[in-house]
Amino acid sequence: MQRLYGKVALITGASSGIGQATAHLFAREGACVVLAARRDARLQAIATEIIDAGGQAAWLAGDVREEAYAQALVALATSRFGGLDIAFNNAGTLGARVPTTTLAAQAWRAALDTNLSGAFFGAKHQIPAMLARGGGSLIFTSTFVGHTVGFPCTAAYAASKAGLIGLTRALAAEFGPQAIRVNALLPGGTHTPMAEEMNGTPEALAQVAQLHALKRIAQPEELARAALFLASDEAAFMTGSAMLVDGGVSINRS
């Protein structure tokens, strides 16, 4: 049985990595998917793959830092598929990785605008659409960085992603009585373009793998399955959580 049959799901950051893997998985599980990212050609290619495989998909390119884009995505979900049940606010950026004392104000704001404000704008417009359907599941991609582990030169990234956990809990408390569940997904190291940007050589990636209790880095599909759990009725009594799917990096000391 398809776990998301009849549902409409919006996924940001859908042009690569975890977002792309989630788009394919949600579509296979029966959801109509709305894909969001900056690269129009990539979104069109992924949507075409989903449609050719028998799924339903629409896409709209834009910048999650713009509130009007969040509104347009919800309008697309409503006009094409009749509403919105699931939103995976997954778009993010590493931002500048420099010593905090040299971090420019513009670089600080850029990370917060994408990682935190972008997710807030999404939720602000996604929640009313979910309320119109009687409830829904809202998911944010946070990280263990700044939550269970600190790394040097990641102040903007860590602060913006940690802020998502506070946003998750506030929204879960506010909208739980109206059947909207809100959870944060906290990946560990994952084979994505962002991870390769952060750790640009095979040797660096091997070092990152050793930080994890499982001694490896995740595939995007593994995080997509965790997002599927949070989106589905299998997580019906789960809200306000910061769910670590981090391969044990938060607890490993070996």
C-alpha positions as a Python dict, from the first residue, in 0.01 Angstrom:
ca = {
    (1, 'M'): (0, 0, 0),
    (2, 'Q'): (127, 346, -88),
    (3, 'R'): (176, 539, 236),
    (4, 'L'): (107, 882, 85),
    (5, 'Y'): (-172, 787, -155),
    (6, 'G'): (-398, 1084, -224),
    (7, 'K'): (-168, 1332, -49),
    (8, 'V'): (-10, 1646, -192),
    (9, 'A'): (348, 1715, -86),
    (10, 'L'): (565, 2024, -138),
    (11, 'I'): (943, 1977, -127),
    (12, 'T'): (1196, 2260, -130),
    (13, 'G'): (1558, 2202, -218),
    (14, 'A'): (1426, 1936, -456),
    (15, 'S'): (1685, 1977, -731),
    (16, 'S'): (1950, 1755, -568),
    (17, 'G'): (2050, 1551, -264),
    (18, 'I'): (1795, 1474, 4),
    (19, 'G'): (1524, 1681, -162),
    (20, 'Q'): (1557, 1503, -495),
    (21, 'A'): (1557, 1159, -331),
    (22, 'T'): (1252, 1254, -127),
    (23, 'A'): (1065, 1379, -432),
    (24, 'H'): (1108, 1045, -605),
    (25, 'L'): (1018, 845, -293),
    (26, 'F'): (710, 1049, -207),
    (27, 'A'): (588, 1013, -565),
    (28, 'R'): (639, 636, -557),
    (29, 'E'): (441, 631, -233),
    (30, 'G'): (144, 793, -408),
    (31, 'A'): (186, 1165, -338),
    (32, 'C'): (141, 1437, -594),
    (33, 'V'): (463, 1635, -553),
    (34, 'V'): (538, 2004, -600),
    (35, 'L'): (910, 2059, -649),
    (36, 'A'): (1089, 2379, -551),
    (37, 'A'): (1448, 2498, -595),
    (38, 'R'): (1637, 2766, -781),
    (39, 'R'): (1733, 2564, -1091),
    (40, 'D'): (1441, 2539, -1330),
    (41, 'A'): (1604, 2291, -1569),
    (42, 'R'): (1691, 2050, -1286),
    (43, 'L'): (1339, 2067, -1146),
    (44, 'Q'): (1187, 2005, -1487),
    (45, 'A'): (1413, 1703, -1541),
    (46, 'I'): (1322, 1550, -1203),
    (47, 'A'): (951, 1617, -1254),
    (48, 'T'): (971, 1453, -1597),
    (49, 'E'): (1135, 1144, -1445),
    (50, 'I'): (856, 1122, -1188),
    (51, 'I'): (582, 1164, -1448),
    (52, 'D'): (744, 911, -1683),
    (53, 'A'): (745, 663, -1393),
    (54, 'G'): (369, 709, -1349),
    (55, 'G'): (370, 974, -1076),
    (56, 'Q'): (233, 1326, -1064),
    (57, 'A'): (459, 1628, -1030),
    (58, 'A'): (468, 2003, -1081),
    (59, 'W'): (755, 2243, -1030),
    (60, 'L'): (831, 2608, -981),
    (61, 'A'): (1178, 2759, -962),
    (62, 'G'): (1249, 3045, -724),
    (63, 'D'): (1428, 3166, -412),
    (64, 'V'): (1301, 3049, -72),
    (65, 'R'): (1425, 3376, 78),
    (66, 'E'): (1136, 3551, -95),
    (67, 'E'): (799, 3526, 80),
    (68, 'A'): (617, 3564, -253),
    (69, 'Y'): (778, 3238, -367),
    (70, 'A'): (635, 3054, -67),
    (71, 'Q'): (291, 3187, -157),
    (72, 'A'): (332, 3088, -521),
    (73, 'L'): (428, 2731, -432),
    (74, 'V'): (119, 2683, -218),
    (75, 'A'): (-94, 2836, -493),
    (76, 'L'): (57, 2588, -741),
    (77, 'A'): (-13, 2292, -511),
    (78, 'T'): (-372, 2409, -472),
    (79, 'S'): (-440, 2485, -837),
    (80, 'R'): (-277, 2169, -975),
    (81, 'F'): (-359, 1914, -708),
    (82, 'G'): (-636, 2061, -493),
    (83, 'G'): (-452, 2148, -173),
    (84, 'L'): (-154, 2067, 47),
    (85, 'D'): (-103, 1791, 306),
    (86, 'I'): (275, 1767, 350),
    (87, 'A'): (555, 2022, 330),
    (88, 'F'): (922, 1929, 350),
    (89, 'N'): (1112, 2256, 395),
    (90, 'N'): (1448, 2115, 304),
    (91, 'A'): (1627, 2395, 116),
    (92, 'G'): (1943, 2515, 283),
    (93, 'T'): (2290, 2656, 250),
    (94, 'L'): (2621, 2609, 430),
    (95, 'G'): (2694, 2978, 410),
    (96, 'A'): (3038, 3122, 466),
    (97, 'R'): (3275, 2894, 659),
    (98, 'V'): (3513, 3146, 811),
    (99, 'P'): (3623, 3238, 1163),
    (100, 'T'): (3332, 3403, 1342),
    (101, 'T'): (3530, 3720, 1407),
    (102, 'T'): (3568, 3770, 1031),
    (103, 'L'): (3213, 3671, 935),
    (104, 'A'): (3055, 3961, 746),
    (105, 'A'): (2709, 4078, 846),
    (106, 'Q'): (2587, 4013, 491),
    (107, 'A'): (2709, 3651, 506),
    (108, 'W'): (2542, 3601, 845),
    (109, 'R'): (2212, 3733, 712),
    (110, 'A'): (2238, 3526, 394),
    (111, 'A'): (2257, 3200, 590),
    (112, 'L'): (1970, 3295, 820),
    (113, 'D'): (1759, 3419, 531),
    (114, 'T'): (1786, 3085, 349),
    (115, 'N'): (1790, 2834, 633),
    (116, 'L'): (1558, 2996, 886),
    (117, 'S'): (1355, 3275, 727),
    (118, 'G'): (1297, 3066, 414),
    (119, 'A'): (1152, 2787, 625),
    (120, 'F'): (940, 3034, 822),
    (121, 'F'): (796, 3187, 504),
    (122, 'G'): (718, 2838, 381),
    (123, 'A'): (539, 2737, 699),
    (124, 'K'): (351, 3066, 721),
    (125, 'H'): (176, 2995, 391),
    (126, 'Q'): (173, 2614, 402),
    (127, 'I'): (-13, 2592, 732),
    (128, 'P'): (-334, 2766, 615),
    (129, 'A'): (-350, 2531, 317),
    (130, 'M'): (-309, 2232, 550),
    (131, 'L'): (-576, 2365, 783),
    (132, 'A'): (-813, 2378, 487),
    (133, 'R'): (-754, 2002, 445),
    (134, 'G'): (-807, 1926, 814),
    (135, 'G'): (-441, 1892, 911),
    (136, 'G'): (-105, 1790, 774),
    (137, 'S'): (263, 1722, 830),
    (138, 'L'): (528, 1993, 826),
    (139, 'I'): (895, 1890, 821),
    (140, 'F'): (1210, 2101, 844),
    (141, 'T'): (1562, 1986, 761),
    (142, 'S'): (1785, 2094, 1050),
    (143, 'T'): (2117, 1931, 1146),
    (144, 'F'): (2312, 1793, 1439),
    (145, 'V'): (2559, 2082, 1391),
    (146, 'G'): (2487, 2333, 1665),
    (147, 'H'): (2246, 2092, 1835),
    (148, 'T'): (2455, 1802, 1960),
    (149, 'V'): (2795, 1887, 1810),
    (150, 'G'): (2982, 2213, 1752),
    (151, 'F'): (3226, 2273, 1469),
    (152, 'P'): (3453, 2575, 1424),
    (153, 'C'): (3372, 2832, 1155),
    (154, 'T'): (3005, 2731, 1125),
    (155, 'A'): (2838, 3000, 1339),
    (156, 'A'): (2581, 3115, 1083),
    (157, 'Y'): (2499, 2765, 963),
    (158, 'A'): (2470, 2622, 1315),
    (159, 'A'): (2264, 2912, 1450),
    (160, 'S'): (2022, 2914, 1157),
    (161, 'K'): (1969, 2539, 1164),
    (162, 'A'): (1933, 2531, 1543),
    (163, 'G'): (1672, 2803, 1506),
    (164, 'L'): (1466, 2561, 1300),
    (165, 'I'): (1431, 2336, 1604),
    (166, 'G'): (1285, 2623, 1805),
    (167, 'L'): (1051, 2703, 1516),
    (168, 'T'): (950, 2337, 1499),
    (169, 'R'): (853, 2326, 1865),
    (170, 'A'): (666, 2657, 1861),
    (171, 'L'): (459, 2557, 1558),
    (172, 'A'): (395, 2208, 1695),
    (173, 'A'): (248, 2357, 2013),
    (174, 'E'): (51, 2623, 1828),
    (175, 'F'): (-106, 2404, 1561),
    (176, 'G'): (-118, 2060, 1723),
    (177, 'P'): (-481, 2115, 1834),
    (178, 'Q'): (-565, 2163, 1465),
    (179, 'A'): (-407, 1831, 1359),
    (180, 'I'): (-89, 1974, 1211),
    (181, 'R'): (224, 1785, 1310),
    (182, 'V'): (560, 1965, 1293),
    (183, 'N'): (894, 1787, 1317),
    (184, 'A'): (1259, 1853, 1237),
    (185, 'L'): (1479, 1601, 1061),
    (186, 'L'): (1846, 1615, 1169),
    (187, 'P'): (2070, 1433, 921),
    (188, 'G'): (2426, 1329, 980),
    (189, 'G'): (2684, 1333, 705),
    (190, 'T'): (2514, 1255, 374),
    (191, 'H'): (2642, 1214, 20),
    (192, 'T'): (2504, 1539, -125),
    (193, 'P'): (2654, 1827, -323),
    (194, 'M'): (2648, 2033, -1),
    (195, 'A'): (2851, 1770, 185),
    (196, 'E'): (3101, 1757, -99),
    (197, 'E'): (3128, 2135, -87),
    (198, 'M'): (3197, 2120, 288),
    (199, 'N'): (3442, 1828, 259),
    (200, 'G'): (3585, 1857, -87),
    (201, 'T'): (3818, 1557, -111),
    (202, 'P'): (3776, 1180, -69),
    (203, 'E'): (4014, 1201, 228),
    (204, 'A'): (3798, 1464, 398),
    (205, 'L'): (3483, 1260, 339),
    (206, 'A'): (3656, 954, 485),
    (207, 'Q'): (3741, 1157, 795),
    (208, 'V'): (3378, 1263, 828),
    (209, 'A'): (3265, 902, 796),
    (210, 'Q'): (3487, 809, 1091),
    (211, 'L'): (3307, 1061, 1312),
    (212, 'H'): (2991, 851, 1287),
    (213, 'A'): (2926, 544, 1500),
    (214, 'L'): (2830, 359, 1181),
    (215, 'K'): (3162, 464, 1022),
    (216, 'R'): (3000, 573, 701),
    (217, 'I'): (2806, 859, 545),
    (218, 'A'): (2438, 826, 457),
    (219, 'Q'): (2290, 805, 111),
    (220, 'P'): (2020, 1065, 38),
    (221, 'E'): (1762, 788, 5),
    (222, 'E'): (1816, 694, 370),
    (223, 'L'): (1717, 1044, 478),
    (224, 'A'): (1425, 1040, 233),
    (225, 'R'): (1289, 732, 409),
    (226, 'A'): (1309, 916, 742),
    (227, 'A'): (1119, 1209, 587),
    (228, 'L'): (860, 961, 458),
    (229, 'F'): (809, 830, 811),
    (230, 'L'): (750, 1181, 944),
    (231, 'A'): (514, 1262, 657),
    (232, 'S'): (309, 945, 687),
    (233, 'D'): (47, 823, 931),
    (234, 'E'): (314, 599, 1083),
    (235, 'A'): (424, 912, 1274),
    (236, 'A'): (68, 1013, 1364),
    (237, 'F'): (151, 1072, 1733),
    (238, 'M'): (482, 1244, 1670),
    (239, 'T'): (517, 1620, 1678),
    (240, 'G'): (762, 1879, 1807),
    (241, 'S'): (1055, 1641, 1775),
    (242, 'A'): (1412, 1695, 1659),
    (243, 'M'): (1466, 1353, 1506),
    (244, 'L'): (1831, 1257, 1473),
    (245, 'V'): (1907, 1043, 1168),
    (246, 'D'): (2278, 1096, 1203),
    (247, 'G'): (2450, 758, 1198),
    (248, 'G'): (2548, 806, 1561),
    (249, 'V'): (2768, 1112, 1506),
    (250, 'S'): (2606, 1278, 1808),
    (251, 'I'): (2705, 998, 2047),
    (252, 'N'): (3026, 863, 1895),
    (253, 'R'): (3358, 915, 2074),
    (254, 'S'): (3565, 648, 1901),
}
